[in-house]
């Protein structure tokens, strides 16, 4: 076989260093097989008696896999996906899905009897899974033939009880619907098929296994919460929050016994290896009790030690829903999702990436809106704590009287209004993971002493408690203040500053990376158009130049808001300000009036205020004054701020 680079050179295919290795190998094989990239149909399609013989040969595989194929189709119904079953040669035995998407597949002769092996149609999930002997996902132009660039495919090989590959199971849909969870669904279904093949003699066990795979699929949209070894809820999805009537903040640090009745007995059974499968019991919500089916999935390391349990709840008689995702204390941003091409900015990203996989404290500095929390989340996701919680707290947003209990938690009866049984703080909630202290420069001086002690000892006391708790938390702090100056002013503890500033990370403002503005504009247009259900807009060169020339005092956040305004209104306050600029001479020639400086100031304030659609923060930034100054002048000039946006 020719090496990959030679194949790409001869075949004029771009060699992408980021391309998966199994895709590269598959492309090389496809080239050796003589598959043309312009091919539309498989080179081998069985029909008539030959197809009937093939179906009879694989009768047992079809009979065993069909229920799971149907389940996958039901699960993705209406989403633009279809499911395919092939035999060990890649011959399609069954294909099911929505009628519209199946017609598109039929135009490419993706029908029963068509061979999907790499020899006949090049790189695709089914054929490549057969050769690589593992689950694979092939998306868009990763397919060898151009006609299949429209698809995203996830397939896994099916093994019989002796370990021989007997077929594949595949989910295929439009390429823009690519999702890593799809491959997980297919792999789970294949595992169930393989299990069923070993116990197909028993109809009862067959039905039980079918329900098991149904539970696996439904767990994505059912109520899910993860309970730590100490019994505290660590993560919870939106379906569970809707069912229980709590929001994510209320459930953080909540003990499972407040939700599930008789938890002590359940915990004892789990410790003895007894699991719960769709047991009906009462679940306590915020305002009412819900009668639910309850299932448990213990979390254990290879040594068998217990590290928590995943609980799945489904309200009895409630229709199953689709498209909920597990949410909780998780970071969503990674370094790959940070948009930029400016050399200094890329150096900052690389510096942060190198610092990520460490336990050292990081202090992120930069102006408001530069994306400090985005970097904090990316650092967490690049660290060895990525599977643990990422907990963020804004030190400037909490009342002075609450910040201590929010950080360190409190015991039962610690103060009036304290929750019965007490409540862990953010440090305990983030145990094993990362705690992001945003606006650390706003933390009260007396609280800084308590924080310093925890950082230095790794131990804390809850408010009103006398038991010392060990915690393992990686601290990432952020501020838009100059902490060194705050130290000199006596507003910030010097020893805490040096304890936080182990790895300093300064994010440059947007005005110092003007070459990223057009890239960010394109990114936000794409993202916001999808989110708002609008058609993407195309900017003229002049319009883009105005955005690039602007100083962006609000940085990325302000740019994002401006793009959203463009998508909604097809205009931007910056363009309007640019068009409305007049020199004093032009104003005098047009108006023939001489007005006072105060009148000119009033008119200018009104114009900018309306350009920013009543957003006082952005208006004040554009005028170069503080919010309080704006309000004072607005009152003086009688400018109506009753519909102010913050």
MONOR-V296500 format. One record per run of one state. SS is the DSSP state (~ for helix, > for strand, _ for the rest). FROM is the first residue (numbers start at 1). TO is the last residue. If there is no record, write none. Layout:
[[SS FROM TO] [SS FROM TO]]
This chain:
[[_ 1 3] [~ 4 11] [_ 12 20] [~ 21 33] [_ 34 44] [> 45 45] [_ 46 47] [~ 48 57] [_ 58 58] [~ 59 75] [_ 76 80] [> 81 87] [_ 88 90] [> 91 97] [_ 98 98] [~ 99 107] [_ 108 113] [> 114 115] [_ 116 117] [~ 118 121] [_ 122 124] [~ 125 132] [_ 133 135] [> 136 139] [~ 140 142] [_ 143 145] [~ 146 148] [_ 149 150] [> 151 159] [_ 160 164] [> 165 174] [~ 175 177] [_ 178 179] [~ 180 198] [_ 199 202] [~ 203 218] [_ 219 222] [> 223 227] [_ 228 231] [> 232 236] [_ 237 237] [~ 238 244] [_ 245 247] [~ 248 251] [_ 252 254] [> 255 255] [~ 256 258] [_ 259 259] [> 260 260] [_ 261 262] [~ 263 271] [_ 272 278] [> 279 284] [_ 285 288] [> 289 300] [_ 301 305] [> 306 315] [_ 316 327] [> 328 328] [_ 329 334] [~ 335 337] [_ 338 342] [~ 343 356] [_ 357 361] [> 362 365] [_ 366 371] [~ 372 381] [_ 382 389] [> 390 394] [_ 395 402] [~ 403 408] [_ 409 409] [> 410 410] [_ 411 422] [> 423 423] [_ 424 425] [~ 426 429] [_ 430 433] [> 434 438] [_ 439 439] [~ 440 442] [_ 443 444] [~ 445 457] [_ 458 458] [> 459 461] [_ 462 462] [> 463 463] [_ 464 467] [> 468 470] [_ 471 473] [> 474 479] [_ 480 482] [~ 483 489] [_ 490 493] [~ 494 500] [_ 501 502] [> 503 506] [_ 507 509] [~ 510 512] [_ 513 513] [~ 514 532] [_ 533 540] [~ 541 549] [_ 550 554] [~ 555 569] [_ 570 572] [~ 573 579] [_ 580 583] [~ 584 591] [_ 592 596] [~ 597 611] [_ 612 614] [> 615 615] [~ 616 623] [_ 624 626] [~ 627 637] [_ 638 644] [> 645 645] [_ 646 646]]
